[in-house]
Amino acid sequence: MGFLDSILGKTKLPEANTDKLFAISTAAITLEANLGLKPDGAAAVCIKPMDSSRYEAARTEIEDLLKLSFKETGIEYSIQKDEFNYVWVVLKDKDFEDLVTNIQMVSQILIEQGFGTQLLAAVYRFKGEDTVYWIYSFKLGSYYPFVPSGNQQRNTSLEFRLKSVMGRELPIEKDEAKWYPMWGMPI
């Protein structure tokens, strides 16, 4: 954003940053070995609501590519909206690498179709004693843990422990105020 834009109040939404999206692949090994958290076979991409014919074209392209991927890998997918009208591309596969690759593919398609500013997060679910979600913020280009522990409550002590243990393997968002809870995820 330039000086004149800031004076006139114009803002440009940040594009999605997918540079560090694959970091979760190697981190999954440490999560299982050190913390007993295994990938649960579910992941998703969250997209801000939008109404346009370009969205329908992107949705069709995503579905076509996921159908091809399904033939090769057995991945299951659905596209749905949550209670806040956010669009979710939900993927299920026992092979974690396939999930990560397909999350990247969906994200890239949306960016190529001009929806980079609409991408909010990629979410990976892990299970152990607790259910842990690793959320990748496309705007920040970093991950953070989210551990729900009941009725709109979160286990912040476990989230901070995860940050401490995984800080060397994942680009974790340093500002905990940006660790937004994602209640009502369809995964």
Phi, psi and omega in degrees: 000131181274173181300314182296321178298320181292325178291319182278356178081015178276136176234148177248125179292142180289141176285158178294140178247111182254008185306321188252015183298324183284352181300335181294334181301308180283330179295332180301327179295313179294320179301319180285314184292317186266335187236357180069022179259119181253144173304137186264004178083015180224140177208164181203160171244132179254131184234136176300146179299145179206151175235110175190159177290333177294326177298316180298321177295318179294318179299316179298316179296318178298313180298319179298315180292323178293325176297318177296316179297323180300319180299322183276323189245344183083014181293142175254147180214158171210153176240121185214167177249146177266185183295342179262007179075015173282145180267135180237129168260106185259128181243143176226129180195141179287336180273109184298322179299322177296320177299312182298316181297317181287329173298317178299316181298314179300315180298316181296319178300314181297321177296314181297330179276002178090016181253024181300328179282346180273340182291125180257304187205154166249138184233133177238131182260133177235148179233143174203228172295329177238162170269126182240133175250129171261120184252126176258117177274116180295329180288322182270338183069033182211164179259161167206152179274148174225119183236094176290144183223036179135203185293094179055032176245155176228153180268084184292330179295320176291322177300316179292324177296317178299319177300315182296314183287323188261001183302333180275340185257334181239145172284093185268135178299123184286329182272100183299339177295342179264009176274076185286132175289145179240079181288147174076023178295143180277022175238000000 
